[in-house]
């Protein structure tokens, strides 16, 4: 199984490394990890596409000043997902980049997509879940907020 992972911050790197360890422990066939992550994910076996620091930006002025560069990085990552024939795309937090990547991939190919650490779905922008639905198949929560469970419960 080929797994493309994307993390853009130290916290995402830590969560990604733990996720990789869990997948390695519980999957009968060793998955192949590639994508973008930090040193912890690299130590866990991630073949990195470009440095995580390229997309670890803070503040609107830094993001705007590197807008074209970030668009190129999204395109590079989407190309890598497709060319590498990923069986799944897992994005870890960093919603402004992650969700654009998931959307770019979905436009080209039906690669199952998972967004991990989704409090941003409801804590920052409650309407984001509906916007994500066309290109994110699953959302995983790391349950650090007591509200995560009721909000994610399926509606009947």
C-alpha positions as CSV (number, residue, x, y, z in Angstrom):
1,X,0.0,0.0,0.0
2,X,1.3,3.5,-0.9
3,X,0.4,6.2,1.5
4,X,1.0,9.9,0.7
5,X,1.2,11.9,4.0
6,X,1.3,15.7,4.3
7,X,2.2,17.5,7.5
8,X,3.4,21.1,7.6
9,X,4.0,21.8,11.3
10,X,5.9,20.2,14.2
11,X,2.6,19.0,15.8
12,X,1.5,17.4,12.5
13,X,5.0,15.8,12.2
14,X,4.5,14.3,15.6
15,X,1.0,13.0,14.9
16,X,2.1,11.8,11.5
17,X,5.0,9.8,12.9
18,X,2.6,8.2,15.5
19,X,0.1,7.4,12.7
20,X,2.8,5.8,10.6
21,X,4.0,3.7,13.6
22,X,0.4,2.6,14.1
23,X,-0.1,1.6,10.5
24,X,3.2,-0.3,10.5
25,X,2.2,-2.2,13.6
26,X,-1.3,-3.1,12.4
27,X,-1.0,-3.6,8.7
28,X,0.1,-7.1,7.5
29,X,1.9,-5.7,4.5
30,X,4.4,-2.9,5.2
31,X,3.0,0.3,3.7
32,X,5.2,2.7,1.7
33,X,5.1,6.2,3.0
34,X,6.0,9.3,0.9
35,X,5.0,12.9,1.0
36,X,5.9,15.9,3.1
37,X,6.7,15.8,6.8
38,X,9.4,16.7,9.3
39,X,12.2,14.8,11.0
40,X,10.0,12.5,13.1
41,X,8.1,11.3,10.0
42,X,11.3,10.9,8.1
43,X,12.8,8.8,10.9
44,X,9.6,6.7,10.8
45,X,10.3,6.0,7.1
46,X,8.7,8.9,5.1
47,X,10.4,9.6,1.7
48,X,10.0,13.3,1.6
49,X,9.1,15.3,-1.5
50,X,10.3,18.7,-0.2
51,X,11.1,20.2,3.2
52,X,8.2,20.7,5.6
53,X,9.5,24.2,6.3
54,X,8.5,25.2,2.8
55,X,4.9,25.2,3.8
56,X,5.2,26.0,7.5
57,X,4.2,29.6,7.3
58,X,2.7,31.9,9.9
59,X,0.6,35.0,9.3
60,X,-1.2,36.3,6.3
61,X,1.7,38.5,5.1
62,X,4.1,35.6,5.0
63,X,1.5,33.5,3.1
64,X,0.7,36.2,0.6
65,X,4.4,37.0,-0.1
66,X,4.9,33.3,-1.0
67,X,1.6,32.7,-2.7
68,X,3.0,31.6,-6.1
69,X,5.6,29.4,-4.4
70,X,2.8,27.7,-2.3
71,X,0.7,27.1,-5.4
72,X,3.7,25.4,-7.0
73,X,4.2,23.2,-3.9
74,X,0.5,22.2,-4.0
75,X,0.9,21.3,-7.7
76,X,4.1,19.4,-7.0
77,X,2.5,17.5,-4.2
78,X,-0.6,16.7,-6.3
79,X,1.6,15.5,-9.1
80,X,3.5,13.2,-6.6
81,X,0.2,11.7,-5.3
82,X,-0.9,10.9,-8.9
83,X,2.5,9.8,-10.2
84,X,3.3,7.7,-7.1
85,X,0.0,6.0,-7.5
86,X,-1.0,6.6,-3.9
87,X,-3.6,4.3,-2.5
88,X,-4.6,7.0,0.0
89,X,-3.8,10.7,0.7
90,X,-3.6,11.6,4.4
91,X,-3.4,15.3,5.2
92,X,-2.6,16.3,8.8
93,X,-4.0,19.6,10.0
94,X,-2.6,22.6,8.0
95,X,-6.0,23.0,6.4
96,X,-5.2,25.9,4.1
97,X,-2.6,23.8,2.3
98,X,-4.0,20.3,2.9
99,X,-7.5,20.9,1.6
100,X,-6.2,22.6,-1.5
101,X,-4.0,19.6,-2.1
102,X,-7.0,17.2,-1.6
103,X,-9.0,19.2,-4.0
104,X,-6.3,19.3,-6.7
105,X,-5.8,15.6,-6.5
106,X,-9.6,14.9,-6.6
107,X,-9.9,16.9,-9.8
108,X,-7.5,14.5,-11.5
109,X,-8.1,11.1,-9.8
110,X,-10.3,9.4,-7.3
111,X,-7.6,8.8,-4.6
112,X,-9.3,8.2,-1.2
113,X,-8.6,11.2,1.0
114,X,-8.4,11.5,4.8
115,X,-8.0,14.7,6.8
116,X,-6.5,14.1,10.2
117,X,-6.9,16.5,13.2
118,X,-10.1,18.1,12.2
119,X,-11.0,20.5,15.0
120,X,-10.4,23.1,12.3
121,X,-13.5,21.8,10.7
122,X,-15.7,23.0,13.5
123,X,-13.6,25.2,15.9
124,X,-12.4,27.8,13.4
125,X,-14.8,27.6,10.5
126,X,-18.0,25.6,11.1
127,X,-19.0,25.6,7.4
128,X,-15.8,24.0,6.3
129,X,-17.1,20.5,6.7
130,X,-19.6,21.0,3.9
131,X,-16.9,22.6,1.7
132,X,-14.6,19.6,2.3
133,X,-17.1,16.9,1.6
134,X,-16.6,16.8,-2.3
135,X,-12.9,16.0,-1.9
136,X,-12.3,14.6,1.6
137,X,-13.7,11.1,2.1
138,X,-12.9,10.6,5.8
139,X,-12.0,12.8,8.8
140,X,-10.0,11.5,11.7
141,X,-9.9,13.3,15.1
142,X,-7.3,13.1,17.6
143,X,-9.6,13.5,20.6
144,X,-8.1,16.3,22.5
145,X,-11.3,18.3,22.8
146,X,-14.2,16.9,24.7
147,X,-16.5,18.2,22.0
148,X,-15.0,16.1,19.2
149,X,-17.2,13.1,19.7
150,X,-20.7,14.6,19.7
151,X,-19.9,16.9,16.7
152,X,-18.6,13.9,14.7
153,X,-21.4,11.6,15.5
154,X,-23.3,10.7,12.3
155,X,-26.6,12.4,11.9
156,X,-29.6,10.0,11.7
